[in-house]
């Protein structure tokens, strides 16, 4: 079952910002950011566009 969770996490971080993933999965924001880096999508471009 861990591989299914990992797959879901990678899929989620490629479509949502890490802070949203942190809330959805109940993990820390830094852990969600690490997962985003693993998925090669840090969302920094998203945050820059919003400011």
C-alpha positions in Angstrom: 0.0 0.0 0.0 2.9 2.5 0.5 3.5 2.6 -3.2 -0.1 3.6 -3.9 0.3 6.4 -1.4 3.5 7.6 -2.9 1.9 7.5 -6.4 -1.0 9.6 -5.1 1.4 12.1 -3.4 3.4 12.5 -6.6 0.3 13.0 -8.7 -1.1 15.5 -6.2 2.0 17.6 -6.0 2.1 18.0 -9.7 -1.4 19.5 -9.8 -1.7 21.4 -6.5 0.5 23.7 -4.4 2.5 22.0 -1.6 0.6 23.9 1.1 -2.7 22.4 -0.1 -1.1 19.0 -0.2 0.1 19.5 3.4 -3.5 20.1 4.5 -5.0 17.3 2.4 -2.5 14.6 3.5 -1.9 15.9 7.0 1.9 16.4 6.5 4.1 19.3 7.2 4.5 22.0 4.6 8.2 21.3 4.3 7.5 17.6 3.7 5.0 18.6 1.0 7.7 20.9 -0.6 10.1 18.0 -0.6 7.6 15.9 -2.4 7.1 18.7 -4.9 10.9 18.7 -5.5 10.8 15.0 -6.1 8.1 15.5 -8.6 10.2 18.3 -10.1 7.6 21.0 -9.6 8.3 23.3 -6.7 5.5 25.8 -7.5 7.9 28.8 -7.1 6.7 30.1 -10.4 3.1 29.9 -9.2 3.9 31.9 -6.0 5.8 34.5 -8.0 2.9 35.0 -10.4 0.5 35.5 -7.5 2.5 38.3 -5.9 
